[in-house]
Amino acid sequence: MTFGLYITHPQVRIDANVPVPQWGLSDLGRQRAEKAALLPWAQKLGRIISSDETKAIETAEILAASNDVPIMIAPDTHENDRSATGFLAPPEFEAAADWFFANPTESFRGWEKAADAQSRIVSAFDRILSDHNPDMPIAFVGHGGVGTLLKCHLRQMPISRNQDQPGGGGNLFCFSLADRAVSCDWTPIETWQGE
C-alpha cells in the first residue's frame, strides 16, 4: 500500500503578541520533528505539502531535509481562521474548540465555521491528490483542527472533536492513496513505525 500522511505540527512557541499563524516551533517541537525525520517512513516521502503558517513550514522543512524532498506550500490548507478573537489562553481556547466542533454550521465569535473549514481542506486535499503519482508517498503538514475535519471526512463521519488528536500536536494519521481509507489513527510522529 502506498501511503499518505496528515501530520500536525508539534509544540509551538506561544506568544500572545505574535499572530498565531506566525508562531514557530518550540525547542521541544523542533526536537520531535527532527526525531521523526530520521524514521524510515520519513525517508520514503516523495512529496510534502505544507500550509503557509510558520509552524507547519518549519515542520515540513525538517522532514524534507532528511532526504531532500520538495515542499509545496498550499495556502488553502491553513488552520481554521480564528483571527476574529485573536489569542485565547489555553483554557478559553479549549472551550472554544469544543464549541467549534459541536456546532459545525455556526461561527464561534467570528471564527470560520467548522463545516466551511472542512470543505476548504477537503477541496485542497482532493485537488492536490488529483494529479499526484499514486505510487509516491506524500505528507500533508498542517494543523490539528483542519486535520481532524479531514479525518472525519475520510472516515465518512460527522464532524466531532472525539476524532481530534491527543496531546496537542505532533501527531499523524495514515491513509491509503489507493482508496483514501484511514489506516492508522493519530500517532505521535516520532513513534510511528510506518505501514
ABEGO torsion letter per residue (X at the ends): XBBBBBBBBBBBBBBAABBAAABBBBAAAAAAAAAAAABAAAAABABBBBBABAAAAAAAAAAAAAAGBBBBBBAAABBBBAAAAEBBBAAAAAAAAAAAAABAABBBGGBBBAAAAAAAAAAAAAAAAAABBAABBBBBBBBAAAAAAAAAAAAGBBBBAAABBBGGEGBBBBBBAAAGBBABBBBBAAABAEX
